[in-house]
Amino acid sequence: MARRAAYRKRNQNKFGMFLVTTVVVMMLVVVAINSIELKQKIAIYEVREQVLTEQLADEQKRTEEIAEYEKYTQTKKYIEEVAKDKLGLVHEGEIIFKDDE
């Protein structure tokens, strides 16, 4: 009887090892799949980061242009330009020539 018990125990140990090995392999497969998905997400986020960095640089350049335009609009030259173009005003003693067209 001792032999039968030892034989059963060996079979149970083999079956138990098979189950443990199967579970470990399944976990490795799940981890590998998740790793691949994470690498894809990282690639997508890197592209998105690059696009956002470019947009940020464009917006900073635009901000500088707006600041320069704001300074220009406060100059006398700009005021005279607007007065001539939009309001039709001229300096005193200035003669305006118009085409007959």
C-alpha positions in Angstrom: 0.0 0.0 0.0 2.8 2.3 0.6 3.8 2.0 -3.0 0.3 3.0 -4.2 0.3 6.0 -2.0 3.7 7.0 -3.2 2.6 6.5 -6.8 -0.5 8.6 -6.3 1.5 11.3 -4.7 3.9 11.4 -7.6 1.0 11.6 -10.1 -0.6 14.4 -8.0 2.8 16.2 -7.8 3.1 15.9 -11.6 -0.4 17.1 -12.1 0.1 20.0 -9.7 3.4 21.0 -11.4 1.6 20.9 -14.7 -1.2 23.2 -13.4 1.4 25.6 -11.9 3.4 25.7 -15.1 0.2 26.3 -17.1 -0.8 29.2 -14.8 2.7 30.7 -15.0 2.7 30.4 -18.8 -0.7 32.0 -19.1 0.4 34.9 -16.9 3.5 35.4 -19.0 1.3 35.5 -22.1 -1.0 38.1 -20.5 2.0 40.2 -19.4 3.6 40.0 -22.9 0.3 41.1 -24.6 -0.1 44.0 -22.1 3.6 45.0 -22.7 3.0 45.2 -26.5 -0.2 47.3 -25.9 1.8 49.7 -23.6 4.6 50.1 -26.1 2.0 51.0 -28.8 0.4 53.6 -26.4 3.9 55.0 -25.6 4.5 55.5 -29.3 1.1 57.2 -29.8 1.8 59.5 -26.8 5.3 60.4 -28.1 3.8 61.4 -31.5 1.1 63.4 -29.6 3.7 65.1 -27.4 5.7 66.1 -30.5 2.6 67.6 -32.2 1.7 69.5 -29.0 5.2 70.8 -28.6 5.1 72.1 -32.2 1.7 73.7 -31.5 3.1 75.3 -28.3 6.1 76.7 -30.3 3.6 78.1 -32.9 1.5 79.7 -30.3 4.5 81.3 -28.6 5.6 82.7 -31.9 2.1 84.1 -32.5 2.1 85.6 -29.0 5.3 87.4 -29.8 3.9 88.7 -33.1 0.8 90.0 -31.3 2.9 91.7 -28.7 4.9 93.4 -31.5 1.7 94.4 -33.3 0.4 95.8 -30.0 3.5 98.0 -29.7 3.2 99.0 -33.4 -0.5 100.1 -32.9 0.6 102.5 -30.2 3.1 104.3 -32.5 2.4 107.6 -34.3 3.1 106.0 -37.7 0.2 103.5 -37.2 -2.2 106.3 -36.1 -1.3 108.3 -39.2 -1.8 105.2 -41.4 -5.2 104.5 -40.1 -6.2 108.1 -40.3 -5.2 108.2 -44.0 -6.5 104.8 -45.1 -9.8 104.5 -43.1 -10.8 108.0 -42.3 -9.4 109.8 -45.3 -7.6 112.4 -43.2 -4.6 114.3 -44.5 -1.9 116.6 -43.0 -2.5 120.3 -43.2 -1.3 121.6 -46.5 -1.0 118.2 -48.0 -2.3 117.8 -51.6 -4.1 114.6 -52.7 -4.1 113.5 -56.3 -6.8 111.1 -57.5 -7.0 109.1 -60.7 -9.9 109.7 -63.0 -10.7 106.0 -63.1 
